């Protein structure tokens, strides 16, 4: 691994290297370009898992 990091830009809906939009507009960093490209899907899956955990916790 080269130590390069990848980001997903929420403003442009595109994968960017370290040199890109301000971090406030990005998700990451990710170790690979592919991980960054899947950022929205990863976030959605994590949110769903957390919501399910909350339902279990609340007894719903």
N, C-alpha and C positions, 0 to 999 in steps of 0.2 A: 504494500500500500504506500502511496506517495505522500500521504498526509494531507492530501487535498480534501476539502470539504465541499459539499453541495447543499444548496438551499432551494426551496420552492417559493417563488415570488407570488404573493397573493394579489398584487397589483396587476401583474402581467400574465398570471397563470402559466408560468414557465419555470423551468429548472435553470438555476444560475450557479456559477462558481462563486468562490469567496468574494471576488470583485463583482458587485452587483448593486441592487437596490439596498436601501437602509434596512437593517435587521428588523425594524418595526413593521416592515411590509413583507416579512418573509417567515417561513417555517423552517426550522433546522437548527443546527446543521445535521446533515446526514453523511454517512461514510461513502455512499455511492450515488451516482447519478440516478440509478433505478429506484433507490430508496427515496430520494427526493421527489422523483416523478410520482410516486405513490403516496405522497404526504397527505393529501386530502382523504384518500381511502383509509390510510392508517389512522388518521384522526377520527374519522367516522366510526371505524371499528372499535377504537378505544372508548369513544363516547358511549357507544351502545353497550359495551361491556360494563362501563361504570354505571350506566342507568340501570342495567339489570342487577348489579350488585346493590344499588340503592333500593330497588324494589324488594330484593331478598332481605335486606336489612330492615326495611320498613314493614315487611310482612305482607306486601301487596301481591 
